[in-house]
Amino acid sequence: MEFKHIPVLLEETIQGLNINPDGIYVDGTIGGAGHSKKIIEKLSEKGLLIGIDRDEEALKAAKENLKDYKNFKLIHGNHDDIKEILTEQSIEKVDGILLDLGVSSYQLDERERGFSYNSDNTLDMRMDQTQSLTAMDVVNEYSEEKLANIIYEYGEEKFSRQIARNICIERKKQKITTTKMLADIIAKSKPYAKDGHPAKRTFQAIRIEVNNEIQPLYDTVINSINCLKEGGRLCIITFHSLEDRAVKDAFLDAQGKCTCPKDLPYCICNYKSLGKIITKKPIEANKQELEENSRAKSAKLRIFERREKK
């Protein structure tokens, strides 16, 4: 299957990166290189793009899509390890970093990967096919309480307890091995679904657990900011409230806040700041983009600029 992924908030992201033609840029979730191609088009021969992805199929697609360019490196890895990856490349600081979080259109549409509740395939949901933990492991081996907590926290699903209970009842009869088996159990556990398919939130929750998408995110944001040169920018696109909240909190902490009384003429608290938030509110897709790409509906772009407080 061809790796297809329409980059969301493309122009807004490129503008947000404020690209230096001779700079070094990192796309920590390169996917099919939709954003990266636009970045590399703005680079000179001295510039460099580093593309990271934990999905080897994505890296193959990126290599094909960037075949007309030379100044890029592709690395199989996780954006959570961005500092270590740059160190291995003998790079201390970069001019910009992009993180486009969530699942690509290709991963959702390729049924064999087990991300979709609209198909009947093996429960997998791994972005990195070399890792051991799968959705099948989570569904069949986690305790009822742990399942319920994951579904509630990561999926914001109010019927999490009933869904977890029914999963545990059914798996005693037979192992839950396919996306359809799981989706059918979820559908029978909910009286209604106003937000689309009844399995949508639970599948999201299990995917987040399998790929450990939330736990390291705050640290990843701070580490990414620390990898930026003075004036460098970090652009992060999120797709649900948990991601956005983690990014927002990290940006606020990185920006810092003066705690001095307002009537003092100058700051004496010596608060630490790594820079400033460029986007007071997240940037969202406009009407035209939403008409062309419905998956941009929940996308939010936040931008941070490295400006170390003297």
Secondary structure, DSSP 8 states (H G I E B T S, - for coil): -------TTHHHHHHHHT--TT-EEEETT-TTSHHHHHHHHT--TT-EEEEEES-HHHHHHHHHHTTT--SEEEEES-GGGHHHHHHHTT---EEEEEEE-S--HHHHH-GGGS--TTS--B----SSTTSS--HHHHHHHS-HHHHHHHHHHHH--TTHHHHHHHHHHHHHHS---BHHHHHHHHHHH-S--TTSSTTHHHHHHHHHHHHT-STTHHHHHHHHHHTEEEEEEEEEEE-SHHHHHHHHHHHHHHH----S-TT-SS--S-----EEES-SS-EE--HHHHHH-GGGTT-EEEEEEE----
